[in-house]
Amino acid sequence: MTSREAAIAVWRALGSGDADRIRAVLTDDAEWRAPNDNATAVALGVTHHMIGAEAIVRFILDDYPRLFPNGMHIEPISVTAEDNRVIFEQRQSATLANGRAYALDYVFIFEMAGSRVRRIREYMDARSGYNQIFGTATPGRIV
């Protein structure tokens, strides 16, 4: 299995809603880092830097649905792989818990350890995310 194929399998597992399936594609010491104080982390009152498979599972299954209760639509734009690094470019859209529409372009960089991911770096237009989640309100925990 190539790193690209493995990373796509990881992405599918992350969206499965199955804690065991998600754990199986993460190294025990996996890290997920998003921009500091990004709107999702602020709105949920959670960290932008998750360390360990359990922290990532908790975020995906417990925290994330509080802000995006009806799930997230993901439109793939591109997938690029080189050695153990796989880059996903995508547009995500959803209805937020506060009823606002949300649509934002993301880039995720997966660093693979065989068929498991050990590091995820997430990038997005943080200002646009803030505007969509908080509007003109003072940013802070909303859910």
Contacts in CASP RR format, 6 or more apart in sequence:
PFRMAT RR
TARGET T0000
AUTHOR 0000-0000-0000
METHOD contacts of the structure
MODEL  1
MTSREAAIAVWRALGSGDADRIRAVLTDDAEWRAPNDNATAVALGVTHHM
IGAEAIVRFILDDYPRLFPNGMHIEPISVTAEDNRVIFEQRQSATLANGR
AYALDYVFIFEMAGSRVRRIREYMDARSGYNQIFGTATPGRIV
1 9 0 8 1.000
1 114 0 8 1.000
1 115 0 8 1.000
2 81 0 8 1.000
3 81 0 8 1.000
3 83 0 8 1.000
3 84 0 8 1.000
3 85 0 8 1.000
3 86 0 8 1.000
3 112 0 8 1.000
3 114 0 8 1.000
4 79 0 8 1.000
4 81 0 8 1.000
4 86 0 8 1.000
6 86 0 8 1.000
6 112 0 8 1.000
6 114 0 8 1.000
6 115 0 8 1.000
6 116 0 8 1.000
7 79 0 8 1.000
7 81 0 8 1.000
7 86 0 8 1.000
7 88 0 8 1.000
7 110 0 8 1.000
7 112 0 8 1.000
7 117 0 8 1.000
8 79 0 8 1.000
8 86 0 8 1.000
9 25 0 8 1.000
9 115 0 8 1.000
10 25 0 8 1.000
10 26 0 8 1.000
10 110 0 8 1.000
10 112 0 8 1.000
10 115 0 8 1.000
10 116 0 8 1.000
10 117 0 8 1.000
11 88 0 8 1.000
13 21 0 8 1.000
13 22 0 8 1.000
13 24 0 8 1.000
13 25 0 8 1.000
14 22 0 8 1.000
14 25 0 8 1.000
14 60 0 8 1.000
15 22 0 8 1.000
15 60 0 8 1.000
16 22 0 8 1.000
17 60 0 8 1.000
17 61 0 8 1.000
19 57 0 8 1.000
19 61 0 8 1.000
22 53 0 8 1.000
22 56 0 8 1.000
22 57 0 8 1.000
22 60 0 8 1.000
22 61 0 8 1.000
23 53 0 8 1.000
23 54 0 8 1.000
23 57 0 8 1.000
24 116 0 8 1.000
25 115 0 8 1.000
25 116 0 8 1.000
25 117 0 8 1.000
26 52 0 8 1.000
26 53 0 8 1.000
26 56 0 8 1.000
26 57 0 8 1.000
26 116 0 8 1.000
26 117 0 8 1.000
26 118 0 8 1.000
27 53 0 8 1.000
27 113 0 8 1.000
27 116 0 8 1.000
27 117 0 8 1.000
27 118 0 8 1.000
28 52 0 8 1.000
28 53 0 8 1.000
29 51 0 8 1.000
29 52 0 8 1.000
29 118 0 8 1.000
30 51 0 8 1.000
30 52 0 8 1.000
30 53 0 8 1.000
30 56 0 8 1.000
30 116 0 8 1.000
30 117 0 8 1.000
30 118 0 8 1.000
30 119 0 8 1.000
30 120 0 8 1.000
31 49 0 8 1.000
31 50 0 8 1.000
31 51 0 8 1.000
31 52 0 8 1.000
31 118 0 8 1.000
31 119 0 8 1.000
31 120 0 8 1.000
32 49 0 8 1.000
32 50 0 8 1.000
32 56 0 8 1.000
32 59 0 8 1.000
32 119 0 8 1.000
32 120 0 8 1.000
32 122 0 8 1.000
33 48 0 8 1.000
33 49 0 8 1.000
33 50 0 8 1.000
33 119 0 8 1.000
33 120 0 8 1.000
33 121 0 8 1.000
33 122 0 8 1.000
34 40 0 8 1.000
34 41 0 8 1.000
34 48 0 8 1.000
34 49 0 8 1.000
34 121 0 8 1.000
34 122 0 8 1.000
34 123 0 8 1.000
34 124 0 8 1.000
35 48 0 8 1.000
35 122 0 8 1.000
35 123 0 8 1.000
35 124 0 8 1.000
35 126 0 8 1.000
36 48 0 8 1.000
37 48 0 8 1.000
37 126 0 8 1.000
38 48 0 8 1.000
38 124 0 8 1.000
38 126 0 8 1.000
38 129 0 8 1.000
39 126 0 8 1.000
39 129 0 8 1.000
39 130 0 8 1.000
39 132 0 8 1.000
39 133 0 8 1.000
39 134 0 8 1.000
39 139 0 8 1.000
40 64 0 8 1.000
40 67 0 8 1.000
40 133 0 8 1.000
41 47 0 8 1.000
41 48 0 8 1.000
42 130 0 8 1.000
42 139 0 8 1.000
42 140 0 8 1.000
42 141 0 8 1.000
43 67 0 8 1.000
43 133 0 8 1.000
43 134 0 8 1.000
43 139 0 8 1.000
43 140 0 8 1.000
43 141 0 8 1.000
43 142 0 8 1.000
43 143 0 8 1.000
44 63 0 8 1.000
44 64 0 8 1.000
44 66 0 8 1.000
44 67 0 8 1.000
44 141 0 8 1.000
44 143 0 8 1.000
45 140 0 8 1.000
45 141 0 8 1.000
46 59 0 8 1.000
46 63 0 8 1.000
50 56 0 8 1.000
50 59 0 8 1.000
65 71 0 8 1.000
66 97 0 8 1.000
66 143 0 8 1.000
67 96 0 8 1.000
67 97 0 8 1.000
67 133 0 8 1.000
67 142 0 8 1.000
67 143 0 8 1.000
68 94 0 8 1.000
68 95 0 8 1.000
68 96 0 8 1.000
68 97 0 8 1.000
68 102 0 8 1.000
69 97 0 8 1.000
70 94 0 8 1.000
70 95 0 8 1.000
71 94 0 8 1.000
72 92 0 8 1.000
72 93 0 8 1.000
72 94 0 8 1.000
73 92 0 8 1.000
73 93 0 8 1.000
73 94 0 8 1.000
74 90 0 8 1.000
74 91 0 8 1.000
74 92 0 8 1.000
75 90 0 8 1.000
75 91 0 8 1.000
75 92 0 8 1.000
75 93 0 8 1.000
76 88 0 8 1.000
76 89 0 8 1.000
76 90 0 8 1.000
77 89 0 8 1.000
77 90 0 8 1.000
77 91 0 8 1.000
77 105 0 8 1.000
78 87 0 8 1.000
78 88 0 8 1.000
78 89 0 8 1.000
79 86 0 8 1.000
79 87 0 8 1.000
79 88 0 8 1.000
79 89 0 8 1.000
80 86 0 8 1.000
80 87 0 8 1.000
80 89 0 8 1.000
81 87 0 8 1.000
84 111 0 8 1.000
84 112 0 8 1.000
84 113 0 8 1.000
84 114 0 8 1.000
85 109 0 8 1.000
85 110 0 8 1.000
85 111 0 8 1.000
85 112 0 8 1.000
86 109 0 8 1.000
86 110 0 8 1.000
86 112 0 8 1.000
87 107 0 8 1.000
87 108 0 8 1.000
87 109 0 8 1.000
87 110 0 8 1.000
88 106 0 8 1.000
88 107 0 8 1.000
88 108 0 8 1.000
88 109 0 8 1.000
88 110 0 8 1.000
89 105 0 8 1.000
89 106 0 8 1.000
89 107 0 8 1.000
90 105 0 8 1.000
90 106 0 8 1.000
90 108 0 8 1.000
91 103 0 8 1.000
91 104 0 8 1.000
91 105 0 8 1.000
91 106 0 8 1.000
92 102 0 8 1.000
92 103 0 8 1.000
92 104 0 8 1.000
92 105 0 8 1.000
92 106 0 8 1.000
93 101 0 8 1.000
93 102 0 8 1.000
93 103 0 8 1.000
93 104 0 8 1.000
94 102 0 8 1.000
95 101 0 8 1.000
95 102 0 8 1.000
96 102 0 8 1.000
96 132 0 8 1.000
96 133 0 8 1.000
97 142 0 8 1.000
97 143 0 8 1.000
98 133 0 8 1.000
98 142 0 8 1.000
98 143 0 8 1.000
100 132 0 8 1.000
100 133 0 8 1.000
100 135 0 8 1.000
101 132 0 8 1.000
102 129 0 8 1.000
102 132 0 8 1.000
102 133 0 8 1.000
103 132 0 8 1.000
104 124 0 8 1.000
104 125 0 8 1.000
104 128 0 8 1.000
104 129 0 8 1.000
104 132 0 8 1.000
105 124 0 8 1.000
105 125 0 8 1.000
106 122 0 8 1.000
106 123 0 8 1.000
106 124 0 8 1.000
107 122 0 8 1.000
107 123 0 8 1.000
107 124 0 8 1.000
108 120 0 8 1.000
108 121 0 8 1.000
108 122 0 8 1.000
108 123 0 8 1.000
109 119 0 8 1.000
109 120 0 8 1.000
109 121 0 8 1.000
109 123 0 8 1.000
110 117 0 8 1.000
110 119 0 8 1.000
110 120 0 8 1.000
111 117 0 8 1.000
111 118 0 8 1.000
111 119 0 8 1.000
111 120 0 8 1.000
112 118 0 8 1.000
130 139 0 8 1.000
133 139 0 8 1.000
133 142 0 8 1.000
134 140 0 8 1.000
134 142 0 8 1.000
END
